[in-house]
Amino acid sequence: MYELTGVTKRYPRGKDVVHALDDVALTIGDGDRLVIQGPTGGGKSTLLQMLGGLDRPTSGTVLLDGTDLAALPEARLTRVRSESIGFVFQSFNLIPTLTAQENVETALVPLGVRAADRRERAAQALASVGLAERLGHLPGEMSGGQQQRVAIARALVKRPKVLLADEPTGNLDEATRDEIMDVLESLWEEHGLTFVMVTHDSTLARRAPRLATLRRGRITVKENTGA
């Protein structure tokens, strides 16, 4: 699935240069579940952006099914993101004036899915995360946990190969955090997704089969005996 080789990302900061990623090598197989941890500023979100084609490395290759995301023209890269990669973020990123169903449908618009099919698939996706009764609710009418379920449904409605999650439970209380992780893990197993998650939460990290640690842009990966 993913093969990263020599991935380096540098950012200028005044007169200095920040090495967000430093010669990262990483393999993520089909159906893997990997958690990325590390201190703030260690490169976790930058790495996730590379995997999602949201940013390009200064040097190195990011292969997804043999295609180097770092070398793709922007139009093709946008298509890969739309078709193959689902994103879940800490802040939900829902459109406040759209209902839950309409928010989920937005992921299907770039794919040219017909309106009737969009409505049906969005309803099914919301039902799969336990929100069949909330299709017509606005984000402001839902709890944080329910909003994150909508965001998960939006990520999965396009039937991606990869699910990338950046602190998906960071805004939730402990009980809701566990509910959301149960949902994510169940969907990962059900759909055979490749699931990569950034988290500061060591309790969640222990649930994953593989754990990557990023410090000062350098990565180490180990099998997680706590999973």
N, C-alpha and C positions, 0 to 999 in steps of 0.2 A: 504494500500500500504506500507507505511513506519511506523515503530514503533520503536523509539529509547528510551532506558531505561538506565539510569545511565551511559551514555557514557562519559568517561574521557580519555583525551589524555595528557600524560606528555612527555616532551622532556628534556633531560639533556642539560644544557648550562653552561659549566665550572663546578663550584662547586654548581651551582643553578639548580633548576628544574622549567621549564616553564609549567604552566597548560594551554595548548592551549584550552582544553575543560574540563569543570568541572561539572560532574554529569548532563549532558544534557538529558532532556526528551522532546521528540517531536513526534507528530503524523502528517503525511502528507497523506491525503486521495487520492484515485484515482481521477485523473483529477484536483487536486488542482494546484494553481499557487501561489507560495510563494517566496517572496524576502527576502534575508538576508542582513542586513546592520550592520555596527559597525565600530569602529576605527581600524586603521591598527594594526595588531597583536592581534586582539580580538578573533580570532578563526574562522572567516568566511570561508576561503578557506579550513581549516582543516575539518570543518563540511561537506563541499561539497565533500571532498575526502572520508570521511566516507560513505556518501550516495552513492558515485560512486564505492565503493569497491577499491579505489586506496590506501587506508591506513586502518590500523586496530586500534581500540581503545586500550588503555592500560587496560581498563575494561569497562564492559557494553555490551549491545546487540544492533545490528543494523538489525532489521528485515525488509526484503523486501518480501512482499507476504508470510510472515510466515517463511522465510528462514533467518537465522542469517548470514549475510555477514561476520561478524567478525570471525566466526568459520569455514567457508568453506575452504577446501584445495585449494591451489593456482590454480590448473587446473580448478576446478569447478567455482572459483571466476572469472577467466578469461573468461570462457564461459558465465557467467551471464552478465558481462560487454559487451561482444561482441553481445549478443542477445537482452538484455533488456534495456541498458542504453546508451543514446547518450550524447556526451560531446561537448560543444562549449567553446573555450578559448579566452582570450583577444588577444593573439598573432597569432590567426588563425591556426598555426601549419600545414600549407600546405607544401607539398613536392615541392620545386621550379622547379624541372626538369620534373614534371608530369603535364599534362593538367588538366583543371577543371574536366573533366569527369573521368580521371584516378585517380585523388585525391579522388573523391567520391567513385569510385569502390573499393578503398583500404579497406573500411569498410566492404565490403561483402566477401573479400577473406577468412578471418577466419571462415566464416559461410559455406564455401564450395559451394557457389553459382556459377553456370556455367558461363563461360566468356560471352556468348551471353546474358544471363539474367542479368549479372552485368552491361553490357553496356546499356541495355534497362532501367533498374531501375535507374541507375545513370543519364541518360538523363531525365527521368521523374522527378527525385528529383531536378535537376538543373532547369528544367522548372517551378517547383512549387515555386522556389524562384526568378523567373524572369530572369534566365540566359540561356534560351534556345538557344540563339545566341552565347554563349561563351564557348561551350563545348570543343573546341580545343585550348583555350587560356591558356597560362602558368600564374601562379600567378603574375609574374613580369609584365605581360601585362594588369593587372586589377587594379582597384582602391582598396583602403582599404575596402570600403563597399562591393564591388563585391567579394573580397576575403573572407569576413566574410559570405556572402551568400553561397559561395562554402562550407565553413566549416559547415554551418547549414545544407546544403544538405547532406554532408557526415554524419553528426550526425543522420539524419532522414531516410537515404536510407535503413537502416536495419530494419526500422519500430519498434523502441523501445517503451517501455511503459513509460520511464522516459527520460526527457531532463534536463541536468544539465548545467548551463552556468555560467562561472566565469568571471565577468567583460566583457561581450561580446561586449560592445560598448566603452570600455575604450580607444581604439586607434582611435576613429572616431570623426569627427566634429559633431556639434549639429544636423544639418539637416540629415546627414547620420545616426546618432544615432537613430533618430526618425523613419527613414525608416526601419532600422534593427529591432527595437522593434515592429513596425507594422507587419513585416514579422513573427517574433517569436510568437506574440500573435495570429495572424491569423492561424498559423500552430498548435499552442496549442489547439485552439478551434476546428479546422477542424479534428484533429487526436485524440482528447480526451487525450492528453498527461498529465502526471504529470510533472510540470515545476517548477524547483527551480533555482533561479538566485541570485548570489552575485553581488552587485553593491555598489559603493560609491555615485551614482547619485540619489539624493533625488527626482528629477523629475520623474525618472523611477520607483523608489520605490512606489511613490504615485499611479502608474497605477495598482498595484497588489492588489488582494483581501485580502491577508494576508501578514503581515510584521513581520519578526523575527529580533530581535536586539541582537547581541552578544557583550558583554563587559567582558573582562578578563575571557573568557571561559564560562560565564553564559548567558543563553538565556531567553528572554521574547518574547512572541508571542501575537499579537493582530490583530483583524480585522481592515482592513485599510479603514477608512472612506473617504480617498481621492481617492479611486479607482472608 
